[in-house]
Amino acid sequence: MSHSVGEVAGFAGVTVRTLHHYDEIGLLVPSGRSHAGHRRYSDADLDRLQQILFYRELGFPLDEVAALLDDPRADPRAHLRRQHDLLTARIEKLRKMAAAVEHAMEARTMGINLTPEEKFEVFGGRDPEEHAEEAGSRWDGTEAYAESQRRTARYGKEDWKRMQAEAAAWGGRYDALMASGESATGEPAMDMAEEHRQHITRWFYACSYDIHQGLGEMYVSDERFKAFYDSVRPGLAEHLRDAITANAARHEG
């Protein structure tokens, strides 16, 4: 059975434009064409697209995704194991995706063919390329965005794993800090905010205290960022925003 580009876009929750782009750069070239020359995707193509979207969700750039998937030494189960290890190291918000990887592993081991809808339901209709484009339109032209693009383009698989593990560990400790009843303006919370700022500086761009305060406001005002932080612990976005503000005032003083 083969599927049209429109059908695959619907299964995966991505745009036709994204699939065309993946084809143009050789990341996902459909196995067939119709008599009229239209793209037709096989079940194997859908499996590859599933792997691409897992890696994109984990933050891997497209060139790194291509290198991982085209590695002749890796089989599909190796990719699933790697993704499972990465996903389970992340915070609560991504546990649903980890369960989907386990589902895919079980299905492959038992010889069960997942339906197209089952392969992509975990992504919730979210197209990772749309978010990348949004980030570019929102921050493009700034020195911080340019520096972030330069740095992340050089990161390999192990770099992303270390960065994500560091972020997950920080989230766990911030959760514990809030559970203990620490005020956002207390020394422990300000220290955690400073660690958050240094994490951004270390991995992405030089994050000044002014920039950090702007990010703190965005974590509360932008529902997507708020949902991300509040998935670690309800109220964390506001608590972190206040800790960032207090930390900036402490250093300015």
Residue pairs with C-beta under 8 A, 6 or more apart in sequence:
1 42
1 43
2 31
2 32
2 40
2 41
2 42
3 11
3 40
3 41
3 42
3 46
3 116
4 34
4 38
4 39
4 40
4 41
5 16
5 19
5 20
5 30
5 38
5 39
5 41
6 16
7 41
7 116
8 19
8 41
8 45
8 46
8 49
8 116
9 15
9 16
9 18
9 19
11 46
11 116
11 117
11 119
11 120
12 46
12 49
12 50
12 53
12 116
12 119
12 120
12 123
13 120
13 123
13 124
13 125
13 126
13 127
14 53
14 127
14 128
14 129
15 127
15 129
15 130
17 129
18 127
18 129
18 130
19 28
19 39
19 49
21 129
22 28
22 49
22 52
23 29
23 30
23 39
25 62
25 66
26 66
27 52
27 62
27 65
27 66
27 69
28 45
28 48
28 49
28 52
30 39
30 40
30 41
30 42
30 45
31 40
31 41
31 42
31 44
31 45
32 39
32 40
32 41
32 42
33 39
33 40
34 40
41 49
43 113
46 116
46 119
47 76
47 119
48 69
49 120
50 104
50 119
50 120
51 65
51 69
51 76
51 79
51 83
52 65
52 69
53 120
53 123
53 128
54 83
54 87
54 97
54 101
55 64
55 65
55 68
55 69
55 83
56 62
56 65
56 128
56 129
57 94
57 97
57 123
57 128
58 83
58 86
58 87
58 160
58 164
59 160
59 164
60 68
60 157
60 160
61 152
61 153
61 155
63 153
64 155
64 156
64 157
64 160
68 74
68 79
68 82
68 157
69 79
76 108
77 105
77 108
77 109
80 101
80 104
80 105
80 108
81 105
82 157
83 101
84 98
84 101
84 102
84 105
86 160
86 161
86 164
87 94
87 95
87 97
87 98
87 101
88 95
88 98
89 161
89 164
89 165
89 168
90 98
90 164
90 168
91 168
91 171
91 172
91 231
91 232
92 231
92 232
93 227
93 228
93 231
93 232
96 122
97 122
99 122
100 121
100 122
103 114
103 118
104 114
104 119
106 112
107 113
107 114
135 145
136 145
139 145
143 205
144 204
144 205
144 206
144 207
144 211
145 205
147 204
147 205
147 206
148 204
148 205
151 203
151 204
151 205
152 204
155 163
163 203
166 199
167 199
170 192
170 195
170 196
170 199
171 232
173 192
174 192
174 232
174 233
174 236
174 240
175 232
175 233
175 236
177 188
177 189
177 192
178 233
178 235
178 236
178 239
179 233
182 188
182 189
183 189
184 238
184 239
184 240
184 241
184 242
184 243
184 246
185 242
185 243
185 246
189 239
189 242
189 243
189 246
190 243
190 246
190 247
190 250
191 247
192 240
192 243
193 212
193 240
193 243
193 244
193 246
193 247
194 247
194 251
196 212
196 240
196 244
197 207
197 209
197 212
197 244
197 247
198 207
200 207
200 212
200 215
201 207
207 215
209 247
209 248
209 251
209 252
210 248
212 244
212 247
212 248
213 244
213 245
213 248
215 244
216 240
216 241
216 242
216 244
216 245
217 241
218 225
219 225
219 226
219 229
219 237
219 240
219 241
220 226
220 237
220 238
220 241
225 237
226 237
229 236
229 237
229 240
230 236
230 237
